[in-house]
Amino acid sequence: MLRGRTVTTVAKCQFDAEGGGATYVDQAVVVSGNLVTARTWHDNAPFMREFMKLLNKVAPPSATPATQPVAARTTRPAQAPA
């Protein structure tokens, strides 16, 4: 899974990543093909940003009711004449 990839991880796992065939870099987040890696939970924001970009490339959000704004999928009852 890691062979030929560039990854980041906590520094103490650098040798594990390299042992698995990866190239280790000390960055907050690394995208290598369809794999997104981050160093620690402190890097969750950049990790999630890149992860969501990757997901949107593979399966762009569609205009299903679940993804439409609430106002667009809410129907209001007709008002009775005054």
C-alpha positions as CSV (number, residue, x, y, z in Angstrom):
1,M,0.0,0.0,0.0
2,L,2.8,2.4,0.7
3,R,5.4,1.3,-1.8
4,G,6.2,4.2,-4.2
5,R,4.0,6.7,-2.3
6,T,5.0,9.9,-0.5
7,V,3.6,10.1,3.0
8,T,3.8,11.9,6.3
9,T,3.2,10.5,9.7
10,V,4.4,11.2,13.3
11,A,8.2,11.5,13.3
12,K,8.6,8.3,15.3
13,C,7.0,6.3,12.6
14,Q,9.2,7.6,9.8
15,F,11.2,4.4,9.6
16,D,8.0,2.3,9.5
17,A,6.8,4.3,6.5
18,E,10.1,4.0,4.7
19,G,10.3,0.3,5.6
20,G,7.0,-0.1,3.8
21,G,8.5,1.5,0.6
22,A,7.2,5.0,1.1
23,T,9.1,8.3,0.9
24,Y,8.6,10.2,4.2
25,V,8.3,14.0,4.3
26,D,7.7,16.2,7.3
27,Q,4.6,18.1,6.2
28,A,1.2,18.7,7.8
29,V,-0.6,16.7,5.0
30,V,0.5,14.8,1.9
31,V,-1.7,13.6,-1.0
32,S,-0.2,10.7,-3.0
33,G,-2.6,9.3,-5.5
34,N,-5.7,8.3,-3.7
35,L,-4.0,8.3,-0.3
36,V,-4.1,11.3,2.1
37,T,-1.8,11.2,5.2
38,A,-1.2,13.6,8.1
39,R,1.2,13.8,11.0
40,T,-1.1,14.1,14.0
41,W,-4.6,15.1,15.0
42,H,-3.3,18.7,15.1
43,D,-3.3,18.4,11.3
44,N,-7.0,17.4,11.0
45,A,-8.1,20.6,9.3
46,P,-5.7,20.4,6.4
47,F,-6.1,16.6,6.3
48,M,-9.9,16.9,5.9
49,R,-9.6,19.7,3.4
50,E,-7.5,17.5,1.1
51,F,-9.6,14.4,1.8
52,M,-12.8,16.2,0.8
53,K,-11.1,17.5,-2.4
54,L,-10.2,13.9,-3.2
55,L,-13.7,12.6,-2.6
56,N,-15.2,15.4,-4.7
57,K,-12.9,14.3,-7.6
58,V,-14.1,10.7,-7.4
59,A,-17.8,11.3,-6.6
60,P,-18.9,14.9,-7.1
61,P,-21.8,15.9,-4.9
62,S,-25.1,15.7,-6.8
63,A,-28.2,17.8,-6.4
64,T,-30.0,15.2,-4.3
65,P,-32.4,16.4,-1.7
66,A,-29.9,15.7,1.1
67,T,-27.4,18.1,-0.5
68,Q,-29.8,20.9,-1.3
69,P,-30.3,23.8,1.2
70,V,-33.1,23.2,3.6
71,A,-35.1,26.1,2.1
72,A,-34.9,24.5,-1.4
73,R,-36.4,21.2,-0.1
74,T,-39.0,22.6,2.2
75,T,-42.5,23.1,0.9
76,R,-44.7,25.6,2.5
77,P,-48.5,25.0,2.8
78,A,-50.6,27.2,0.7
79,Q,-52.1,30.1,2.6
80,A,-55.8,30.2,3.1
81,P,-57.5,33.2,1.5
82,A,-58.1,36.0,4.0
